[in-house]
Amino acid sequence: MTSNRTTTLRDQLLKDVAPEHIPAVRAAARRVADRVNAAIAAAAESVHHTRSAPLETALDHATEICLRYLATHEPDEFERYARAMTILHDDLSALPPCAE
């Protein structure tokens, strides 16, 4: 019997995780995402206050700079963040543009 269900990237990441461990995996993903998102938010707040940039604009730029830095200088951390965001949000196209 074949399934019509589409395999998502989240499904692929969690294929070897026992169902009883899913909450722990999601909690770990949340910690990784929170750590990176806190750094992005702090950078955006700094730019917003010191340069009087609109917060939305500051957040977009901080996100781009922080993620580019991670991808270039800390690829393992960038990979953890990408996996965490996938586990937490599955369909990344549903995220706001500044979070992609």
A tleap script that builds the chain and sets N, CA, C and O, in Angstrom:
source leaprc.protein.ff14SB
mol = sequence {
  NMET THR SER ASN ARG THR THR THR LEU ARG
  ASP GLN LEU LEU LYS ASP VAL ALA PRO GLU
  HIE ILE PRO ALA VAL ARG ALA ALA ALA ARG
  ARG VAL ALA ASP ARG VAL ASN ALA ALA ILE
  ALA ALA ALA ALA GLU SER VAL HIE HIE THR
  ARG SER ALA PRO LEU GLU THR ALA LEU ASP
  HIE ALA THR GLU ILE CYS LEU ARG TYR LEU
  ALA THR HIE GLU PRO ASP GLU PHE GLU ARG
  TYR ALA ARG ALA MET THR ILE LEU HIE ASP
  ASP LEU SER ALA LEU PRO PRO CYS ALA CGLU
}
set mol.1.N position { 0.848 -1.179 0.000 }
set mol.1.CA position { 0.000 0.000 0.000 }
set mol.1.C position { 0.889 1.236 0.000 }
set mol.1.O position { 1.733 1.392 0.883 }
set mol.2.N position { 0.710 2.103 -0.968 }
set mol.2.CA position { 1.493 3.333 -1.028 }
set mol.2.C position { 0.686 4.481 -0.457 }
set mol.2.O position { -0.545 4.498 -0.480 }
set mol.3.N position { 1.434 5.431 0.053 }
set mol.3.CA position { 0.788 6.581 0.675 }
set mol.3.C position { 0.896 7.782 -0.250 }
set mol.3.O position { 1.897 7.947 -0.947 }
set mol.4.N position { -0.119 8.611 -0.258 }
set mol.4.CA position { -0.098 9.850 -1.026 }
set mol.4.C position { 0.545 10.976 -0.225 }
set mol.4.O position { 0.720 12.084 -0.732 }
set mol.5.N position { 0.885 10.699 0.987 }
set mol.5.CA position { 1.439 11.715 1.881 }
set mol.5.C position { 2.805 12.163 1.364 }
set mol.5.O position { 3.659 11.332 1.055 }
set mol.6.N position { 3.006 13.452 1.273 }
set mol.6.CA position { 4.277 14.002 0.839 }
set mol.6.C position { 5.252 13.996 2.010 }
set mol.6.O position { 4.902 14.393 3.121 }
set mol.7.N position { 6.456 13.551 1.758 }
set mol.7.CA position { 7.485 13.564 2.793 }
set mol.7.C position { 8.095 14.955 2.835 }
set mol.7.O position { 8.627 15.440 1.837 }
set mol.8.N position { 8.014 15.586 3.985 }
set mol.8.CA position { 8.561 16.932 4.139 }
set mol.8.C position { 9.982 16.845 4.669 }
set mol.8.O position { 10.431 15.789 5.116 }
set mol.9.N position { 10.675 17.959 4.612 }
set mol.9.CA position { 12.017 18.015 5.169 }
set mol.9.C position { 11.976 17.702 6.664 }
set mol.9.O position { 12.871 17.034 7.182 }
set mol.10.N position { 10.945 18.179 7.357 }
set mol.10.CA position { 10.808 17.872 8.784 }
set mol.10.C position { 10.696 16.367 8.989 }
set mol.10.O position { 11.332 15.807 9.882 }
set mol.11.N position { 9.885 15.715 8.161 }
set mol.11.CA position { 9.752 14.257 8.250 }
set mol.11.C position { 11.106 13.576 8.096 }
set mol.11.O position { 11.428 12.636 8.823 }
set mol.12.N position { 11.888 14.060 7.148 }
set mol.12.CA position { 13.209 13.477 6.913 }
set mol.12.C position { 14.121 13.673 8.120 }
set mol.12.O position { 14.856 12.763 8.504 }
set mol.13.N position { 14.071 14.866 8.718 }
set mol.13.CA position { 14.919 15.143 9.880 }
set mol.13.C position { 14.522 14.315 11.091 }
set mol.13.O position { 15.370 13.956 11.907 }
set mol.14.N position { 13.246 14.015 11.208 }
set mol.14.CA position { 12.748 13.318 12.395 }
set mol.14.C position { 12.510 11.825 12.167 }
set mol.14.O position { 11.963 11.155 13.044 }
set mol.15.N position { 12.908 11.287 11.008 }
set mol.15.CA position { 12.578 9.903 10.680 }
set mol.15.C position { 13.131 8.885 11.663 }
set mol.15.O position { 12.523 7.831 11.853 }
set mol.16.N position { 14.256 9.164 12.288 }
set mol.16.CA position { 14.862 8.207 13.220 }
set mol.16.C position { 14.581 8.537 14.684 }
set mol.16.O position { 15.160 7.924 15.580 }
set mol.17.N position { 13.705 9.491 14.926 }
set mol.17.CA position { 13.389 9.901 16.295 }
set mol.17.C position { 12.137 9.168 16.756 }
set mol.17.O position { 11.095 9.214 16.102 }
set mol.18.N position { 12.257 8.501 17.879 }
set mol.18.CA position { 11.105 7.794 18.448 }
set mol.18.C position { 10.038 8.817 18.854 }
set mol.18.O position { 10.372 9.904 19.323 }
set mol.19.N position { 8.771 8.477 18.679 }
set mol.19.CA position { 7.696 9.429 18.996 }
set mol.19.C position { 7.781 10.013 20.408 }
set mol.19.O position { 7.460 11.182 20.620 }
set mol.20.N position { 8.208 9.203 21.362 }
set mol.20.CA position { 8.291 9.710 22.736 }
set mol.20.C position { 9.426 10.721 22.921 }
set mol.20.O position { 9.465 11.432 23.926 }
set mol.21.N position { 10.349 10.789 21.955 }
set mol.21.CA position { 11.459 11.749 22.048 }
set mol.21.C position { 11.195 13.037 21.275 }
set mol.21.O position { 11.979 13.982 21.364 }
set mol.22.N position { 10.116 13.085 20.529 }
set mol.22.CA position { 9.801 14.273 19.733 }
set mol.22.C position { 9.713 15.533 20.598 }
set mol.22.O position { 10.272 16.557 20.205 }
set mol.23.N position { 9.039 15.513 21.757 }
set mol.23.CA position { 9.000 16.736 22.568 }
set mol.23.C position { 10.392 17.234 22.975 }
set mol.23.O position { 10.632 18.441 22.996 }
set mol.24.N position { 11.301 16.325 23.296 }
set mol.24.CA position { 12.660 16.723 23.663 }
set mol.24.C position { 13.406 17.310 22.463 }
set mol.24.O position { 14.157 18.275 22.601 }
set mol.25.N position { 13.194 16.721 21.289 }
set mol.25.CA position { 13.832 17.230 20.073 }
set mol.25.C position { 13.299 18.626 19.753 }
set mol.25.O position { 14.065 19.522 19.399 }
set mol.26.N position { 11.989 18.805 19.878 }
set mol.26.CA position { 11.399 20.133 19.631 }
set mol.26.C position { 11.906 21.149 20.647 }
set mol.26.O position { 12.153 22.301 20.290 }
set mol.27.N position { 12.066 20.746 21.897 }
set mol.27.CA position { 12.584 21.663 22.927 }
set mol.27.C position { 14.027 22.059 22.615 }
set mol.27.O position { 14.399 23.222 22.774 }
set mol.28.N position { 14.828 21.111 22.178 }
set mol.28.CA position { 16.212 21.417 21.814 }
set mol.28.C position { 16.244 22.349 20.599 }
set mol.28.O position { 17.039 23.287 20.552 }
set mol.29.N position { 15.377 22.084 19.619 }
set mol.29.CA position { 15.296 22.959 18.445 }
set mol.29.C position { 14.882 24.362 18.853 }
set mol.29.O position { 15.401 25.345 18.324 }
set mol.30.N position { 13.949 24.458 19.790 }
set mol.30.CA position { 13.494 25.773 20.273 }
set mol.30.C position { 14.654 26.523 20.926 }
set mol.30.O position { 14.791 27.730 20.726 }
set mol.31.N position { 15.485 25.835 21.699 }
set mol.31.CA position { 16.632 26.496 22.355 }
set mol.31.C position { 17.627 27.022 21.325 }
set mol.31.O position { 18.133 28.136 21.463 }
set mol.32.N position { 17.908 26.230 20.299 }
set mol.32.CA position { 18.832 26.669 19.245 }
set mol.32.C position { 18.259 27.896 18.527 }
set mol.32.O position { 18.952 28.897 18.346 }
set mol.33.N position { 17.006 27.810 18.128 }
set mol.33.CA position { 16.375 28.922 17.417 }
set mol.33.C position { 16.294 30.165 18.300 }
set mol.33.O position { 16.553 31.275 17.837 }
set mol.34.N position { 15.940 29.982 19.555 }
set mol.34.CA position { 15.850 31.121 20.471 }
set mol.34.C position { 17.188 31.823 20.646 }
set mol.34.O position { 17.243 33.052 20.710 }
set mol.35.N position { 18.269 31.046 20.724 }
set mol.35.CA position { 19.600 31.628 20.909 }
set mol.35.C position { 19.966 32.519 19.720 }
set mol.35.O position { 20.429 33.644 19.908 }
set mol.36.N position { 19.764 32.027 18.514 }
set mol.36.CA position { 20.100 32.808 17.325 }
set mol.36.C position { 19.125 33.974 17.168 }
set mol.36.O position { 19.541 35.089 16.851 }
set mol.37.N position { 17.842 33.730 17.383 }
set mol.37.CA position { 16.851 34.795 17.250 }
set mol.37.C position { 17.067 35.899 18.276 }
set mol.37.O position { 16.798 37.065 17.984 }
set mol.38.N position { 17.545 35.561 19.472 }
set mol.38.CA position { 17.841 36.583 20.486 }
set mol.38.C position { 18.994 37.475 20.029 }
set mol.38.O position { 18.962 38.688 20.237 }
set mol.39.N position { 20.006 36.881 19.412 }
set mol.39.CA position { 21.131 37.673 18.894 }
set mol.39.C position { 20.665 38.595 17.771 }
set mol.39.O position { 21.090 39.748 17.696 }
set mol.40.N position { 19.803 38.097 16.910 }
set mol.40.CA position { 19.264 38.917 15.817 }
set mol.40.C position { 18.437 40.067 16.384 }
set mol.40.O position { 18.572 41.208 15.943 }
set mol.41.N position { 17.585 39.769 17.355 }
set mol.41.CA position { 16.745 40.806 17.960 }
set mol.41.C position { 17.584 41.868 18.658 }
set mol.41.O position { 17.277 43.056 18.560 }
set mol.42.N position { 18.636 41.460 19.360 }
set mol.42.CA position { 19.508 42.421 20.044 }
set mol.42.C position { 20.209 43.325 19.036 }
set mol.42.O position { 20.313 44.533 19.251 }
set mol.43.N position { 20.687 42.750 17.946 }
set mol.43.CA position { 21.338 43.562 16.907 }
set mol.43.C position { 20.340 44.538 16.290 }
set mol.43.O position { 20.681 45.696 16.047 }
set mol.44.N position { 19.141 44.095 16.040 }
set mol.44.CA position { 18.108 44.967 15.462 }
set mol.44.C position { 17.755 46.101 16.414 }
set mol.44.O position { 17.635 47.251 15.993 }
set mol.45.N position { 17.589 45.786 17.694 }
set mol.45.CA position { 17.282 46.814 18.693 }
set mol.45.C position { 18.389 47.865 18.752 }
set mol.45.O position { 18.114 49.062 18.843 }
set mol.46.N position { 19.634 47.413 18.700 }
set mol.46.CA position { 20.775 48.330 18.745 }
set mol.46.C position { 20.747 49.290 17.559 }
set mol.46.O position { 20.905 50.499 17.726 }
set mol.47.N position { 20.547 48.747 16.371 }
set mol.47.CA position { 20.489 49.586 15.165 }
set mol.47.C position { 19.287 50.524 15.243 }
set mol.47.O position { 19.386 51.700 14.891 }
set mol.48.N position { 18.173 50.010 15.697 }
set mol.48.CA position { 16.953 50.816 15.814 }
set mol.48.C position { 17.179 52.016 16.729 }
set mol.48.O position { 16.759 53.128 16.407 }
set mol.49.N position { 17.832 51.803 17.860 }
set mol.49.CA position { 18.034 52.890 18.821 }
set mol.49.C position { 19.189 53.811 18.465 }
set mol.49.O position { 19.083 55.025 18.641 }
set mol.50.N position { 20.291 53.259 17.969 }
set mol.50.CA position { 21.457 54.103 17.708 }
set mol.50.C position { 21.370 54.841 16.384 }
set mol.50.O position { 21.944 55.920 16.243 }
set mol.51.N position { 20.670 54.285 15.422 }
set mol.51.CA position { 20.595 54.919 14.096 }
set mol.51.C position { 19.186 55.373 13.741 }
set mol.51.O position { 18.949 55.863 12.637 }
set mol.52.N position { 18.269 55.213 14.655 }
set mol.52.CA position { 16.868 55.602 14.441 }
set mol.52.C position { 16.248 54.946 13.204 }
set mol.52.O position { 15.353 55.507 12.572 }
set mol.53.N position { 16.731 53.771 12.877 }
set mol.53.CA position { 16.156 53.023 11.755 }
set mol.53.C position { 14.831 52.424 12.199 }
set mol.53.O position { 14.678 52.053 13.363 }
set mol.54.N position { 13.871 52.326 11.285 }
set mol.54.CA position { 12.618 51.646 11.645 }
set mol.54.C position { 12.926 50.217 12.105 }
set mol.54.O position { 13.786 49.547 11.534 }
set mol.55.N position { 12.228 49.767 13.124 }
set mol.55.CA position { 12.508 48.457 13.696 }
set mol.55.C position { 12.399 47.331 12.661 }
set mol.55.O position { 13.223 46.417 12.652 }
set mol.56.N position { 11.403 47.393 11.808 }
set mol.56.CA position { 11.222 46.355 10.774 }
set mol.56.C position { 12.436 46.300 9.845 }
set mol.56.O position { 12.920 45.219 9.507 }
set mol.57.N position { 12.914 47.459 9.442 }
set mol.57.CA position { 14.092 47.527 8.567 }
set mol.57.C position { 15.326 47.015 9.295 }
set mol.57.O position { 16.114 46.251 8.738 }
set mol.58.N position { 15.488 47.443 10.547 }
set mol.58.CA position { 16.629 46.993 11.350 }
set mol.58.C position { 16.604 45.482 11.530 }
set mol.58.O position { 17.648 44.833 11.468 }
set mol.59.N position { 15.422 44.919 11.754 }
set mol.59.CA position { 15.284 43.472 11.925 }
set mol.59.C position { 15.644 42.725 10.641 }
set mol.59.O position { 16.332 41.704 10.683 }
set mol.60.N position { 15.180 43.234 9.511 }
set mol.60.CA position { 15.517 42.600 8.226 }
set mol.60.C position { 17.025 42.580 8.004 }
set mol.60.O position { 17.589 41.551 7.631 }
set mol.61.N position { 17.676 43.721 8.236 }
set mol.61.CA position { 19.121 43.807 8.021 }
set mol.61.C position { 19.888 42.955 9.035 }
set mol.61.O position { 20.852 42.279 8.674 }
set mol.62.N position { 19.470 42.984 10.283 }
set mol.62.CA position { 20.147 42.185 11.316 }
set mol.62.C position { 20.022 40.695 11.012 }
set mol.62.O position { 20.978 39.939 11.192 }
set mol.63.N position { 18.861 40.278 10.556 }
set mol.63.CA position { 18.660 38.870 10.207 }
set mol.63.C position { 19.595 38.466 9.076 }
set mol.63.O position { 20.270 37.439 9.153 }
set mol.64.N position { 19.629 39.273 8.037 }
set mol.64.CA position { 20.489 38.968 6.895 }
set mol.64.C position { 21.959 38.903 7.301 }
set mol.64.O position { 22.670 37.975 6.916 }
set mol.65.N position { 22.411 39.876 8.070 }
set mol.65.CA position { 23.818 39.925 8.482 }
set mol.65.C position { 24.166 38.764 9.404 }
set mol.65.O position { 25.192 38.109 9.217 }
set mol.66.N position { 23.321 38.505 10.398 }
set mol.66.CA position { 23.599 37.425 11.351 }
set mol.66.C position { 23.617 36.060 10.671 }
set mol.66.O position { 24.504 35.246 10.930 }
set mol.67.N position { 22.648 35.809 9.809 }
set mol.67.CA position { 22.602 34.512 9.143 }
set mol.67.C position { 23.743 34.356 8.134 }
set mol.67.O position { 24.286 33.264 7.971 }
set mol.68.N position { 24.097 35.438 7.469 }
set mol.68.CA position { 25.242 35.372 6.549 }
set mol.68.C position { 26.522 35.094 7.331 }
set mol.68.O position { 27.362 34.307 6.895 }
set mol.69.N position { 26.670 35.748 8.496 }
set mol.69.CA position { 27.843 35.509 9.343 }
set mol.69.C position { 27.904 34.034 9.765 }
set mol.69.O position { 28.945 33.389 9.649 }
set mol.70.N position { 26.784 33.518 10.251 }
set mol.70.CA position { 26.754 32.114 10.675 }
set mol.70.C position { 27.098 31.183 9.516 }
set mol.70.O position { 27.903 30.264 9.671 }
set mol.71.N position { 26.498 31.416 8.372 }
set mol.71.CA position { 26.729 30.544 7.219 }
set mol.71.C position { 28.194 30.568 6.792 }
set mol.71.O position { 28.738 29.550 6.364 }
set mol.72.N position { 28.827 31.725 6.909 }
set mol.72.CA position { 30.211 31.878 6.457 }
set mol.72.C position { 31.226 31.442 7.504 }
set mol.72.O position { 32.189 30.746 7.186 }
set mol.73.N position { 31.014 31.849 8.754 }
set mol.73.CA position { 32.024 31.650 9.795 }
set mol.73.C position { 31.711 30.534 10.790 }
set mol.73.O position { 32.616 30.015 11.444 }
set mol.74.N position { 30.454 30.169 10.906 }
set mol.74.CA position { 30.060 29.112 11.844 }
set mol.74.C position { 29.034 28.195 11.176 }
set mol.74.O position { 27.873 28.138 11.581 }
set mol.75.N position { 29.488 27.479 10.144 }
set mol.75.CA position { 28.536 26.667 9.374 }
set mol.75.C position { 27.822 25.593 10.194 }
set mol.75.O position { 26.673 25.262 9.903 }
set mol.76.N position { 28.482 25.047 11.209 }
set mol.76.CA position { 27.808 24.040 12.042 }
set mol.76.C position { 26.641 24.655 12.797 }
set mol.76.O position { 25.576 24.047 12.905 }
set mol.77.N position { 26.841 25.863 13.321 }
set mol.77.CA position { 25.758 26.552 14.039 }
set mol.77.C position { 24.641 26.939 13.064 }
set mol.77.O position { 23.459 26.846 13.397 }
set mol.78.N position { 25.020 27.369 11.873 }
set mol.78.CA position { 24.018 27.706 10.858 }
set mol.78.C position { 23.184 26.473 10.513 }
set mol.78.O position { 21.964 26.563 10.380 }
set mol.79.N position { 23.836 25.335 10.370 }
set mol.79.CA position { 23.129 24.077 10.066 }
set mol.79.C position { 22.178 23.711 11.204 }
set mol.79.O position { 21.047 23.291 10.957 }
set mol.80.N position { 22.633 23.869 12.456 }
set mol.80.CA position { 21.752 23.588 13.605 }
set mol.80.C position { 20.536 24.507 13.593 }
set mol.80.O position { 19.414 24.070 13.852 }
set mol.81.N position { 20.768 25.785 13.288 }
set mol.81.CA position { 19.672 26.751 13.241 }
set mol.81.C position { 18.684 26.392 12.118 }
set mol.81.O position { 17.471 26.413 12.326 }
set mol.82.N position { 19.204 26.066 10.945 }
set mol.82.CA position { 18.329 25.705 9.819 }
set mol.82.C position { 17.502 24.468 10.151 }
set mol.82.O position { 16.305 24.422 9.867 }
set mol.83.N position { 18.137 23.472 10.749 }
set mol.83.CA position { 17.403 22.263 11.137 }
set mol.83.C position { 16.364 22.580 12.209 }
set mol.83.O position { 15.239 22.082 12.158 }
set mol.84.N position { 16.742 23.402 13.172 }
set mol.84.CA position { 15.806 23.775 14.241 }
set mol.84.C position { 14.593 24.491 13.671 }
set mol.84.O position { 13.458 24.177 14.029 }
set mol.85.N position { 14.827 25.448 12.787 }
set mol.85.CA position { 13.706 26.184 12.203 }
set mol.85.C position { 12.824 25.249 11.374 }
set mol.85.O position { 11.604 25.411 11.354 }
set mol.86.N position { 13.419 24.287 10.701 }
set mol.86.CA position { 12.646 23.314 9.917 }
set mol.86.C position { 11.806 22.439 10.832 }
set mol.86.O position { 10.633 22.192 10.551 }
set mol.87.N position { 12.393 21.970 11.919 }
set mol.87.CA position { 11.655 21.135 12.872 }
set mol.87.C position { 10.501 21.921 13.490 }
set mol.87.O position { 9.408 21.387 13.679 }
set mol.88.N position { 10.747 23.175 13.798 }
set mol.88.CA position { 9.723 23.983 14.460 }
set mol.88.C position { 8.646 24.484 13.504 }
set mol.88.O position { 7.483 24.606 13.889 }
set mol.89.N position { 9.026 24.776 12.263 }
set mol.89.CA position { 8.087 25.437 11.348 }
set mol.89.C position { 7.749 24.632 10.104 }
set mol.89.O position { 6.804 24.972 9.392 }
set mol.90.N position { 8.498 23.574 9.825 }
set mol.90.CA position { 8.296 22.686 8.688 }
set mol.90.C position { 8.302 23.428 7.355 }
set mol.90.O position { 9.277 23.342 6.608 }
set mol.91.N position { 7.247 24.143 7.051 }
set mol.91.CA position { 7.158 24.833 5.768 }
set mol.91.C position { 7.742 26.231 5.937 }
set mol.91.O position { 7.045 27.153 6.361 }
set mol.92.N position { 9.011 26.384 5.607 }
set mol.92.CA position { 9.676 27.663 5.813 }
set mol.92.C position { 9.132 28.756 4.900 }
set mol.92.O position { 9.397 29.934 5.143 }
set mol.93.N position { 8.392 28.411 3.877 }
set mol.93.CA position { 7.818 29.437 3.009 }
set mol.93.C position { 6.715 30.197 3.736 }
set mol.93.O position { 6.307 31.269 3.289 }
set mol.94.N position { 6.229 29.656 4.854 }
set mol.94.CA position { 5.177 30.327 5.621 }
set mol.94.C position { 5.749 31.347 6.596 }
set mol.94.O position { 4.993 32.097 7.214 }
set mol.95.N position { 7.068 31.387 6.743 }
set mol.95.CA position { 7.682 32.344 7.658 }
set mol.95.C position { 7.699 33.729 7.050 }
set mol.95.O position { 7.684 33.863 5.826 }
set mol.96.N position { 7.729 34.771 7.881 }
set mol.96.CA position { 7.851 36.120 7.332 }
set mol.96.C position { 9.192 36.260 6.604 }
set mol.96.O position { 10.145 35.558 6.942 }
set mol.97.N position { 9.283 37.146 5.621 }
set mol.97.CA position { 10.506 37.272 4.825 }
set mol.97.C position { 11.778 37.475 5.655 }
set mol.97.O position { 12.831 36.950 5.294 }
set mol.98.N position { 11.701 38.226 6.760 }
set mol.98.CA position { 12.905 38.488 7.544 }
set mol.98.C position { 13.411 37.243 8.247 }
set mol.98.O position { 14.549 37.244 8.717 }
set mol.99.N position { 12.621 36.178 8.344 }
set mol.99.CA position { 13.032 34.964 9.045 }
set mol.99.C position { 13.514 33.878 8.108 }
set mol.99.O position { 13.972 32.831 8.565 }
set mol.100.N position { 13.423 34.102 6.807 }
set mol.100.CA position { 13.815 33.054 5.855 }
set mol.100.C position { 15.306 32.896 5.792 }
set mol.100.O position { 15.806 32.058 5.041 }
savepdb mol mol.pdb
quit
